């Protein structure tokens, strides 16, 4: 777990996530089920694809320390609910774009961002 956490300190693992979400939405829009599913599965893995930085930036250390505290404070059932909420968000986002509703896709994306701001 420490290996993965160190890699998550690489800022590129943060910057790639919005790009992944855009590609995910495009795959759903084009109704490419397998591609949409593969991108959804890649989303959590994206935190560890870049090497750990030699010297992490202070704001990264601070943010991830708070994130680690939040995750450590969760019970297994709370963590399971958290994972299910992430899956529900991705499913709702894919559904909106699969149905080619830009409006609902933007609503879901903004609601997901708002919930992350409130809870995170």
Helices and strands as residue ranges (DSSP letters): H 2-8, H 12-29, H 33-45, G 46-48, H 58-73, H 76-98, H 102-119
